[in-house]
Amino acid sequence: GDLYAKSFYMLGKIYEEEDMQRQAIEHYEKFLDLWKDADPGIAEVEDTKNRLAEMQKTP
C-alpha cells in the first residue's frame, strides 16, 4: 500500500519538474486521497499540500 501511494507522489514531482502541471496536480490529488487518513505531519503529505497550493495559486 505504501509504495503504491508514494508512486503518485513521486510521479507528481516528476510531472511538476517537467512543467506538466495538470498531470502533477492529478497525481498529487490521488496521493492525498489515498493518504487522507494518514497521521498528521508526514513529510510527503505536507510537501504535497504545499506543492498543490503553490500550483493552484499560479495561473
mmJSON file of the N, C-alpha and C atoms, coordinates in Angstrom:
{"data_MODEL":{"atom_site":{
"group_PDB":["ATOM","ATOM","ATOM","ATOM","ATOM","ATOM","ATOM","ATOM","ATOM","ATOM","ATOM","ATOM","ATOM","ATOM","ATOM","ATOM","ATOM","ATOM","ATOM","ATOM","ATOM","ATOM","ATOM","ATOM","ATOM","ATOM","ATOM","ATOM","ATOM","ATOM","ATOM","ATOM","ATOM","ATOM","ATOM","ATOM","ATOM","ATOM","ATOM","ATOM","ATOM","ATOM","ATOM","ATOM","ATOM","ATOM","ATOM","ATOM","ATOM","ATOM","ATOM","ATOM","ATOM","ATOM","ATOM","ATOM","ATOM","ATOM","ATOM","ATOM","ATOM","ATOM","ATOM","ATOM","ATOM","ATOM","ATOM","ATOM","ATOM","ATOM","ATOM","ATOM","ATOM","ATOM","ATOM","ATOM","ATOM","ATOM","ATOM","ATOM","ATOM","ATOM","ATOM","ATOM","ATOM","ATOM","ATOM","ATOM","ATOM","ATOM","ATOM","ATOM","ATOM","ATOM","ATOM","ATOM","ATOM","ATOM","ATOM","ATOM","ATOM","ATOM","ATOM","ATOM","ATOM","ATOM","ATOM","ATOM","ATOM","ATOM","ATOM","ATOM","ATOM","ATOM","ATOM","ATOM","ATOM","ATOM","ATOM","ATOM","ATOM","ATOM","ATOM","ATOM","ATOM","ATOM","ATOM","ATOM","ATOM","ATOM","ATOM","ATOM","ATOM","ATOM","ATOM","ATOM","ATOM","ATOM","ATOM","ATOM","ATOM","ATOM","ATOM","ATOM","ATOM","ATOM","ATOM","ATOM","ATOM","ATOM","ATOM","ATOM","ATOM","ATOM","ATOM","ATOM","ATOM","ATOM","ATOM","ATOM","ATOM","ATOM","ATOM","ATOM","ATOM","ATOM","ATOM","ATOM","ATOM","ATOM","ATOM","ATOM","ATOM","ATOM","ATOM","ATOM","ATOM"],
"id":[1,2,3,4,5,6,7,8,9,10,11,12,13,14,15,16,17,18,19,20,21,22,23,24,25,26,27,28,29,30,31,32,33,34,35,36,37,38,39,40,41,42,43,44,45,46,47,48,49,50,51,52,53,54,55,56,57,58,59,60,61,62,63,64,65,66,67,68,69,70,71,72,73,74,75,76,77,78,79,80,81,82,83,84,85,86,87,88,89,90,91,92,93,94,95,96,97,98,99,100,101,102,103,104,105,106,107,108,109,110,111,112,113,114,115,116,117,118,119,120,121,122,123,124,125,126,127,128,129,130,131,132,133,134,135,136,137,138,139,140,141,142,143,144,145,146,147,148,149,150,151,152,153,154,155,156,157,158,159,160,161,162,163,164,165,166,167,168,169,170,171,172,173,174,175,176,177],
"type_symbol":["N","C","C","N","C","C","N","C","C","N","C","C","N","C","C","N","C","C","N","C","C","N","C","C","N","C","C","N","C","C","N","C","C","N","C","C","N","C","C","N","C","C","N","C","C","N","C","C","N","C","C","N","C","C","N","C","C","N","C","C","N","C","C","N","C","C","N","C","C","N","C","C","N","C","C","N","C","C","N","C","C","N","C","C","N","C","C","N","C","C","N","C","C","N","C","C","N","C","C","N","C","C","N","C","C","N","C","C","N","C","C","N","C","C","N","C","C","N","C","C","N","C","C","N","C","C","N","C","C","N","C","C","N","C","C","N","C","C","N","C","C","N","C","C","N","C","C","N","C","C","N","C","C","N","C","C","N","C","C","N","C","C","N","C","C","N","C","C","N","C","C","N","C","C","N","C","C"],
"label_atom_id":["N","CA","C","N","CA","C","N","CA","C","N","CA","C","N","CA","C","N","CA","C","N","CA","C","N","CA","C","N","CA","C","N","CA","C","N","CA","C","N","CA","C","N","CA","C","N","CA","C","N","CA","C","N","CA","C","N","CA","C","N","CA","C","N","CA","C","N","CA","C","N","CA","C","N","CA","C","N","CA","C","N","CA","C","N","CA","C","N","CA","C","N","CA","C","N","CA","C","N","CA","C","N","CA","C","N","CA","C","N","CA","C","N","CA","C","N","CA","C","N","CA","C","N","CA","C","N","CA","C","N","CA","C","N","CA","C","N","CA","C","N","CA","C","N","CA","C","N","CA","C","N","CA","C","N","CA","C","N","CA","C","N","CA","C","N","CA","C","N","CA","C","N","CA","C","N","CA","C","N","CA","C","N","CA","C","N","CA","C","N","CA","C","N","CA","C","N","CA","C","N","CA","C","N","CA","C"],
"label_alt_id":[null,null,null,null,null,null,null,null,null,null,null,null,null,null,null,null,null,null,null,null,null,null,null,null,null,null,null,null,null,null,null,null,null,null,null,null,null,null,null,null,null,null,null,null,null,null,null,null,null,null,null,null,null,null,null,null,null,null,null,null,null,null,null,null,null,null,null,null,null,null,null,null,null,null,null,null,null,null,null,null,null,null,null,null,null,null,null,null,null,null,null,null,null,null,null,null,null,null,null,null,null,null,null,null,null,null,null,null,null,null,null,null,null,null,null,null,null,null,null,null,null,null,null,null,null,null,null,null,null,null,null,null,null,null,null,null,null,null,null,null,null,null,null,null,null,null,null,null,null,null,null,null,null,null,null,null,null,null,null,null,null,null,null,null,null,null,null,null,null,null,null,null,null,null,null,null,null],
"label_comp_id":["GLY","GLY","GLY","ASP","ASP","ASP","LEU","LEU","LEU","TYR","TYR","TYR","ALA","ALA","ALA","LYS","LYS","LYS","SER","SER","SER","PHE","PHE","PHE","TYR","TYR","TYR","MET","MET","MET","LEU","LEU","LEU","GLY","GLY","GLY","LYS","LYS","LYS","ILE","ILE","ILE","TYR","TYR","TYR","GLU","GLU","GLU","GLU","GLU","GLU","GLU","GLU","GLU","ASP","ASP","ASP","MET","MET","MET","GLN","GLN","GLN","ARG","ARG","ARG","GLN","GLN","GLN","ALA","ALA","ALA","ILE","ILE","ILE","GLU","GLU","GLU","HIS","HIS","HIS","TYR","TYR","TYR","GLU","GLU","GLU","LYS","LYS","LYS","PHE","PHE","PHE","LEU","LEU","LEU","ASP","ASP","ASP","LEU","LEU","LEU","TRP","TRP","TRP","LYS","LYS","LYS","ASP","ASP","ASP","ALA","ALA","ALA","ASP","ASP","ASP","PRO","PRO","PRO","GLY","GLY","GLY","ILE","ILE","ILE","ALA","ALA","ALA","GLU","GLU","GLU","VAL","VAL","VAL","GLU","GLU","GLU","ASP","ASP","ASP","THR","THR","THR","LYS","LYS","LYS","ASN","ASN","ASN","ARG","ARG","ARG","LEU","LEU","LEU","ALA","ALA","ALA","GLU","GLU","GLU","MET","MET","MET","GLN","GLN","GLN","LYS","LYS","LYS","THR","THR","THR","PRO","PRO","PRO"],
"label_asym_id":["A","A","A","A","A","A","A","A","A","A","A","A","A","A","A","A","A","A","A","A","A","A","A","A","A","A","A","A","A","A","A","A","A","A","A","A","A","A","A","A","A","A","A","A","A","A","A","A","A","A","A","A","A","A","A","A","A","A","A","A","A","A","A","A","A","A","A","A","A","A","A","A","A","A","A","A","A","A","A","A","A","A","A","A","A","A","A","A","A","A","A","A","A","A","A","A","A","A","A","A","A","A","A","A","A","A","A","A","A","A","A","A","A","A","A","A","A","A","A","A","A","A","A","A","A","A","A","A","A","A","A","A","A","A","A","A","A","A","A","A","A","A","A","A","A","A","A","A","A","A","A","A","A","A","A","A","A","A","A","A","A","A","A","A","A","A","A","A","A","A","A","A","A","A","A","A","A"],
"label_entity_id":["1","1","1","1","1","1","1","1","1","1","1","1","1","1","1","1","1","1","1","1","1","1","1","1","1","1","1","1","1","1","1","1","1","1","1","1","1","1","1","1","1","1","1","1","1","1","1","1","1","1","1","1","1","1","1","1","1","1","1","1","1","1","1","1","1","1","1","1","1","1","1","1","1","1","1","1","1","1","1","1","1","1","1","1","1","1","1","1","1","1","1","1","1","1","1","1","1","1","1","1","1","1","1","1","1","1","1","1","1","1","1","1","1","1","1","1","1","1","1","1","1","1","1","1","1","1","1","1","1","1","1","1","1","1","1","1","1","1","1","1","1","1","1","1","1","1","1","1","1","1","1","1","1","1","1","1","1","1","1","1","1","1","1","1","1","1","1","1","1","1","1","1","1","1","1","1","1"],
"label_seq_id":[1,1,1,2,2,2,3,3,3,4,4,4,5,5,5,6,6,6,7,7,7,8,8,8,9,9,9,10,10,10,11,11,11,12,12,12,13,13,13,14,14,14,15,15,15,16,16,16,17,17,17,18,18,18,19,19,19,20,20,20,21,21,21,22,22,22,23,23,23,24,24,24,25,25,25,26,26,26,27,27,27,28,28,28,29,29,29,30,30,30,31,31,31,32,32,32,33,33,33,34,34,34,35,35,35,36,36,36,37,37,37,38,38,38,39,39,39,40,40,40,41,41,41,42,42,42,43,43,43,44,44,44,45,45,45,46,46,46,47,47,47,48,48,48,49,49,49,50,50,50,51,51,51,52,52,52,53,53,53,54,54,54,55,55,55,56,56,56,57,57,57,58,58,58,59,59,59],
"pdbx_PDB_ins_code":[null,null,null,null,null,null,null,null,null,null,null,null,null,null,null,null,null,null,null,null,null,null,null,null,null,null,null,null,null,null,null,null,null,null,null,null,null,null,null,null,null,null,null,null,null,null,null,null,null,null,null,null,null,null,null,null,null,null,null,null,null,null,null,null,null,null,null,null,null,null,null,null,null,null,null,null,null,null,null,null,null,null,null,null,null,null,null,null,null,null,null,null,null,null,null,null,null,null,null,null,null,null,null,null,null,null,null,null,null,null,null,null,null,null,null,null,null,null,null,null,null,null,null,null,null,null,null,null,null,null,null,null,null,null,null,null,null,null,null,null,null,null,null,null,null,null,null,null,null,null,null,null,null,null,null,null,null,null,null,null,null,null,null,null,null,null,null,null,null,null,null,null,null,null,null,null,null],
"Cartn_x":[0.795,0.0,0.837,1.838,2.687,3.347,3.969,4.689,3.735,2.559,1.56,1.192,0.883,0.501,1.666,2.857,4.02,4.384,4.016,4.309,3.579,2.384,1.661,2.375,2.94,3.722,4.952,5.686,6.903,6.582,5.535,5.148,4.706,4.009,3.61,4.813,5.856,7.078,7.746,7.763,8.369,7.587,6.266,5.449,5.64,5.737,5.938,7.276,8.327,9.647,9.634,8.808,8.706,7.7,7.208,6.253,4.941,4.526,3.261,2.311,1.814,1.065,-0.208,-0.959,-2.235,-2.002,-1.01,-0.71,-0.171,0.656,1.205,0.078,-0.854,-1.973,-2.801,-3.08,-3.861,-3.183,-1.873,-1.145,-1.055,-0.827,-0.785,-2.139,-3.22,-4.553,-4.858,-4.438,-4.638,-3.845,-2.61,-1.783,-2.459,-2.937,-3.588,-4.871,-5.585,-6.805,-6.48,-5.428,-5.034,-4.547,-3.933,-3.366,-4.193,-5.479,-6.318,-6.425,-6.203,-6.281,-4.904,-3.88,-2.514,-2.346,-1.37,-1.06,-0.635,-1.025,-0.601,0.912,1.479,2.901,3.791,3.208,4.036,4.603,5.919,6.622,6.047,5.791,5.286,3.908,3.072,1.724,1.811,2.627,2.785,3.381,4.388,5.027,4.028,3.214,2.22,1.211,0.74,-0.219,0.395,1.663,2.346,2.525,2.918,3.116,1.796,0.723,-0.59,-1.015,-0.82,-1.201,-0.436,0.851,1.664,1.173,0.899,0.465,-0.909,-1.779,-3.143,-3.251,-2.237,-2.317,-1.633,-0.897,-0.297,-1.17,-1.523,-2.429,-1.817],
"Cartn_y":[-1.195,0.0,1.258,1.298,2.487,2.871,1.892,2.148,2.585,1.969,2.339,3.812,4.242,5.634,6.57,6.201,7.074,7.226,6.246,6.369,7.57,7.879,9.055,10.339,10.345,11.491,11.694,10.616,10.711,11.122,10.542,10.921,12.379,12.824,14.228,15.147,14.797,15.608,15.62,14.47,14.387,15.251,15.128,15.954,17.437,17.782,19.184,19.689,18.889,19.272,19.431,18.646,18.715,19.778,20.567,21.644,21.117,19.954,19.349,19.432,20.651,20.928,20.12,19.962,19.244,17.819,17.139,15.773,15.75,16.728,16.797,16.939,17.835,18.058,16.782,16.109,14.864,13.83,13.678,12.678,13.088,14.366,14.829,14.626,14.937,14.772,13.298,12.424,10.984,10.52,10.989,10.642,11.08,12.33,12.827,12.058,11.665,10.884,9.526,8.887,7.582,7.694,8.828,9.016,9.968,10.08,11.038,10.715,9.458,9.063,8.928,9.434,9.324,10.2,9.845,10.66,12.052,13.082,14.443,14.581,15.448,15.73,14.849,13.936,13.109,14.01,13.946,14.884,14.912,13.741,13.71,14.346,14.14,14.713,16.232,16.726,18.175,18.786,18.132,18.623,18.68,17.639,17.6,18.727,18.954,20.043,21.386,21.593,22.845,23.002,21.93,21.984,22.277,21.624,21.871,23.319,23.828,25.212,26.175,25.927,26.787,26.731,25.529,25.385,25.986,25.886,26.365,27.878,28.536,29.997,30.686,29.914,30.498,30.159,31.162,30.926,30.051],
"Cartn_z":[0.0,0.0,0.0,0.856,0.975,-0.344,-0.975,-2.213,-3.318,-3.381,-4.384,-4.241,-3.027,-2.797,-3.083,-2.61,-2.806,-4.275,-5.1,-6.525,-7.122,-6.626,-7.116,-6.701,-5.504,-5.022,-5.91,-6.165,-6.974,-8.413,-8.992,-10.353,-10.404,-9.369,-9.309,-9.346,-8.595,-8.58,-9.951,-10.611,-11.943,-12.927,-12.916,-13.815,-13.517,-12.248,-11.882,-12.425,-12.288,-12.799,-14.312,-14.983,-16.442,-16.891,-15.955,-16.23,-16.819,-16.336,-16.756,-15.567,-15.337,-14.111,-13.957,-15.034,-14.924,-14.426,-15.018,-14.592,-13.165,-12.82,-11.461,-10.445,-10.719,-9.799,-9.652,-10.77,-10.71,-9.811,-9.964,-9.181,-7.715,-7.449,-6.058,-5.377,-6.098,-5.506,-5.241,-6.14,-5.933,-4.707,-4.576,-3.42,-2.123,-2.093,-0.878,-0.585,-1.636,-1.432,-0.8,-1.286,-0.748,0.698,1.032,2.369,3.22,2.915,3.644,5.132,5.503,6.909,7.559,6.883,7.417,8.654,9.45,10.626,10.184,10.934,10.583,10.717,9.89,9.996,9.144,8.361,7.475,6.377,6.201,5.314,3.901,3.31,1.932,1.819,2.818,2.793,2.892,3.811,3.965,2.703,2.13,0.916,-0.232,-0.365,-1.436,-1.285,-0.07,0.165,-0.206,0.155,-0.178,-1.68,-2.349,-3.799,-4.519,-4.088,-4.692,-4.498,-3.304,-3.014,-3.919,-4.112,-4.982,-6.424,-6.913,-8.306,-8.532,-7.55,-7.736,-7.624,-7.078,-6.994,-8.166,-8.983,-10.179,-11.378,-12.17,-13.307,-14.388],
"occupancy":[1.0,1.0,1.0,1.0,1.0,1.0,1.0,1.0,1.0,1.0,1.0,1.0,1.0,1.0,1.0,1.0,1.0,1.0,1.0,1.0,1.0,1.0,1.0,1.0,1.0,1.0,1.0,1.0,1.0,1.0,1.0,1.0,1.0,1.0,1.0,1.0,1.0,1.0,1.0,1.0,1.0,1.0,1.0,1.0,1.0,1.0,1.0,1.0,1.0,1.0,1.0,1.0,1.0,1.0,1.0,1.0,1.0,1.0,1.0,1.0,1.0,1.0,1.0,1.0,1.0,1.0,1.0,1.0,1.0,1.0,1.0,1.0,1.0,1.0,1.0,1.0,1.0,1.0,1.0,1.0,1.0,1.0,1.0,1.0,1.0,1.0,1.0,1.0,1.0,1.0,1.0,1.0,1.0,1.0,1.0,1.0,1.0,1.0,1.0,1.0,1.0,1.0,1.0,1.0,1.0,1.0,1.0,1.0,1.0,1.0,1.0,1.0,1.0,1.0,1.0,1.0,1.0,1.0,1.0,1.0,1.0,1.0,1.0,1.0,1.0,1.0,1.0,1.0,1.0,1.0,1.0,1.0,1.0,1.0,1.0,1.0,1.0,1.0,1.0,1.0,1.0,1.0,1.0,1.0,1.0,1.0,1.0,1.0,1.0,1.0,1.0,1.0,1.0,1.0,1.0,1.0,1.0,1.0,1.0,1.0,1.0,1.0,1.0,1.0,1.0,1.0,1.0,1.0,1.0,1.0,1.0,1.0,1.0,1.0,1.0,1.0,1.0],
"B_iso_or_equiv":[0.0,0.0,0.0,0.0,0.0,0.0,0.0,0.0,0.0,0.0,0.0,0.0,0.0,0.0,0.0,0.0,0.0,0.0,0.0,0.0,0.0,0.0,0.0,0.0,0.0,0.0,0.0,0.0,0.0,0.0,0.0,0.0,0.0,0.0,0.0,0.0,0.0,0.0,0.0,0.0,0.0,0.0,0.0,0.0,0.0,0.0,0.0,0.0,0.0,0.0,0.0,0.0,0.0,0.0,0.0,0.0,0.0,0.0,0.0,0.0,0.0,0.0,0.0,0.0,0.0,0.0,0.0,0.0,0.0,0.0,0.0,0.0,0.0,0.0,0.0,0.0,0.0,0.0,0.0,0.0,0.0,0.0,0.0,0.0,0.0,0.0,0.0,0.0,0.0,0.0,0.0,0.0,0.0,0.0,0.0,0.0,0.0,0.0,0.0,0.0,0.0,0.0,0.0,0.0,0.0,0.0,0.0,0.0,0.0,0.0,0.0,0.0,0.0,0.0,0.0,0.0,0.0,0.0,0.0,0.0,0.0,0.0,0.0,0.0,0.0,0.0,0.0,0.0,0.0,0.0,0.0,0.0,0.0,0.0,0.0,0.0,0.0,0.0,0.0,0.0,0.0,0.0,0.0,0.0,0.0,0.0,0.0,0.0,0.0,0.0,0.0,0.0,0.0,0.0,0.0,0.0,0.0,0.0,0.0,0.0,0.0,0.0,0.0,0.0,0.0,0.0,0.0,0.0,0.0,0.0,0.0,0.0,0.0,0.0,0.0,0.0,0.0],
"pdbx_formal_charge":[null,null,null,null,null,null,null,null,null,null,null,null,null,null,null,null,null,null,null,null,null,null,null,null,null,null,null,null,null,null,null,null,null,null,null,null,null,null,null,null,null,null,null,null,null,null,null,null,null,null,null,null,null,null,null,null,null,null,null,null,null,null,null,null,null,null,null,null,null,null,null,null,null,null,null,null,null,null,null,null,null,null,null,null,null,null,null,null,null,null,null,null,null,null,null,null,null,null,null,null,null,null,null,null,null,null,null,null,null,null,null,null,null,null,null,null,null,null,null,null,null,null,null,null,null,null,null,null,null,null,null,null,null,null,null,null,null,null,null,null,null,null,null,null,null,null,null,null,null,null,null,null,null,null,null,null,null,null,null,null,null,null,null,null,null,null,null,null,null,null,null,null,null,null,null,null,null],
"auth_seq_id":[1,1,1,2,2,2,3,3,3,4,4,4,5,5,5,6,6,6,7,7,7,8,8,8,9,9,9,10,10,10,11,11,11,12,12,12,13,13,13,14,14,14,15,15,15,16,16,16,17,17,17,18,18,18,19,19,19,20,20,20,21,21,21,22,22,22,23,23,23,24,24,24,25,25,25,26,26,26,27,27,27,28,28,28,29,29,29,30,30,30,31,31,31,32,32,32,33,33,33,34,34,34,35,35,35,36,36,36,37,37,37,38,38,38,39,39,39,40,40,40,41,41,41,42,42,42,43,43,43,44,44,44,45,45,45,46,46,46,47,47,47,48,48,48,49,49,49,50,50,50,51,51,51,52,52,52,53,53,53,54,54,54,55,55,55,56,56,56,57,57,57,58,58,58,59,59,59],
"auth_comp_id":["GLY","GLY","GLY","ASP","ASP","ASP","LEU","LEU","LEU","TYR","TYR","TYR","ALA","ALA","ALA","LYS","LYS","LYS","SER","SER","SER","PHE","PHE","PHE","TYR","TYR","TYR","MET","MET","MET","LEU","LEU","LEU","GLY","GLY","GLY","LYS","LYS","LYS","ILE","ILE","ILE","TYR","TYR","TYR","GLU","GLU","GLU","GLU","GLU","GLU","GLU","GLU","GLU","ASP","ASP","ASP","MET","MET","MET","GLN","GLN","GLN","ARG","ARG","ARG","GLN","GLN","GLN","ALA","ALA","ALA","ILE","ILE","ILE","GLU","GLU","GLU","HIS","HIS","HIS","TYR","TYR","TYR","GLU","GLU","GLU","LYS","LYS","LYS","PHE","PHE","PHE","LEU","LEU","LEU","ASP","ASP","ASP","LEU","LEU","LEU","TRP","TRP","TRP","LYS","LYS","LYS","ASP","ASP","ASP","ALA","ALA","ALA","ASP","ASP","ASP","PRO","PRO","PRO","GLY","GLY","GLY","ILE","ILE","ILE","ALA","ALA","ALA","GLU","GLU","GLU","VAL","VAL","VAL","GLU","GLU","GLU","ASP","ASP","ASP","THR","THR","THR","LYS","LYS","LYS","ASN","ASN","ASN","ARG","ARG","ARG","LEU","LEU","LEU","ALA","ALA","ALA","GLU","GLU","GLU","MET","MET","MET","GLN","GLN","GLN","LYS","LYS","LYS","THR","THR","THR","PRO","PRO","PRO"],
"auth_asym_id":["A","A","A","A","A","A","A","A","A","A","A","A","A","A","A","A","A","A","A","A","A","A","A","A","A","A","A","A","A","A","A","A","A","A","A","A","A","A","A","A","A","A","A","A","A","A","A","A","A","A","A","A","A","A","A","A","A","A","A","A","A","A","A","A","A","A","A","A","A","A","A","A","A","A","A","A","A","A","A","A","A","A","A","A","A","A","A","A","A","A","A","A","A","A","A","A","A","A","A","A","A","A","A","A","A","A","A","A","A","A","A","A","A","A","A","A","A","A","A","A","A","A","A","A","A","A","A","A","A","A","A","A","A","A","A","A","A","A","A","A","A","A","A","A","A","A","A","A","A","A","A","A","A","A","A","A","A","A","A","A","A","A","A","A","A","A","A","A","A","A","A","A","A","A","A","A","A"],
"auth_atom_id":["N","CA","C","N","CA","C","N","CA","C","N","CA","C","N","CA","C","N","CA","C","N","CA","C","N","CA","C","N","CA","C","N","CA","C","N","CA","C","N","CA","C","N","CA","C","N","CA","C","N","CA","C","N","CA","C","N","CA","C","N","CA","C","N","CA","C","N","CA","C","N","CA","C","N","CA","C","N","CA","C","N","CA","C","N","CA","C","N","CA","C","N","CA","C","N","CA","C","N","CA","C","N","CA","C","N","CA","C","N","CA","C","N","CA","C","N","CA","C","N","CA","C","N","CA","C","N","CA","C","N","CA","C","N","CA","C","N","CA","C","N","CA","C","N","CA","C","N","CA","C","N","CA","C","N","CA","C","N","CA","C","N","CA","C","N","CA","C","N","CA","C","N","CA","C","N","CA","C","N","CA","C","N","CA","C","N","CA","C","N","CA","C","N","CA","C","N","CA","C","N","CA","C","N","CA","C"],
"pdbx_PDB_model_num":[1,1,1,1,1,1,1,1,1,1,1,1,1,1,1,1,1,1,1,1,1,1,1,1,1,1,1,1,1,1,1,1,1,1,1,1,1,1,1,1,1,1,1,1,1,1,1,1,1,1,1,1,1,1,1,1,1,1,1,1,1,1,1,1,1,1,1,1,1,1,1,1,1,1,1,1,1,1,1,1,1,1,1,1,1,1,1,1,1,1,1,1,1,1,1,1,1,1,1,1,1,1,1,1,1,1,1,1,1,1,1,1,1,1,1,1,1,1,1,1,1,1,1,1,1,1,1,1,1,1,1,1,1,1,1,1,1,1,1,1,1,1,1,1,1,1,1,1,1,1,1,1,1,1,1,1,1,1,1,1,1,1,1,1,1,1,1,1,1,1,1,1,1,1,1,1,1]
}}}
